[in-house]
Amino acid sequence: MPQGTEPLAREAQEATKTILDVEDDLAIVSFLVSAIEQETPSRAVVATDSHAASELVRRGYERHRTL
């Protein structure tokens, strides 16, 4: 790896972390997603109930934003 690119590579790996938020109140969802995306390198995925969350985890949630 060229000198000086290691921190960028580490940052790119950290940016791929995902937080699964299970919440049915859209106002809370909006706040949490905004906070996660603005304050962390992670991305937020939202499920509105436990069944949707289970399905996201079972199938893998890379393709999904909200269920």
N, C-alpha and C positions, 0 to 999 in steps of 0.2 A: 504494500500500500504506500503510495507517495507520502512523503512527509507533510504533515499539516492536514491530512484528510481524515485521520482517525477520529477526531471528535465529531466530524460531520457524519461519518458512517455510524457511529454510536447513536447520534441524535436521530438519524433516519430509522434505526432499529427501534428506538424508543417511541417514535411517532406512530409505529404500527400497532401499538397496544390499543386494545378496545375495551371500553367499559359498557357493560350491558345494564341498562336502566329499566327496571320493571316498575311502571307507574301508570295509573289510569287517569290521573288528573293532568289535563293538557297544559295548564298554567305551570305546574311544577315541572313537567317534562321540558317545557320551553326554557325555563330558568336553568335546570340542570344541564341540558344540552349546551346552552350558551356558555355556562360557567366551565364545563369540561373542555369545550373547544377553545375558549379564550384563555384559560388559565393552565392548561396542561397540553402536552404533545399528543395526548390520546384522542381517539375519536369515540363518539357516543353512538350506541345502537339502542333503540327503544323497543320494548315490548309492552303492550297495554295490559297484559295479564300473565299469570303463571303458565298457562297452557301455551301461549305464544312464545314466552321465554324458553320453555322446554323445547319447543319446535325449532327455534332459532339455534339453540345449542346443539340439538340433535343433528340438524342439517348443516350446521356451520353458518355463521352469520356474516360472512364476507360480502355476500350479495345483497344483504338486506339493510335497510335503514330503519324502518318502523313496521311493526306488525300489530 
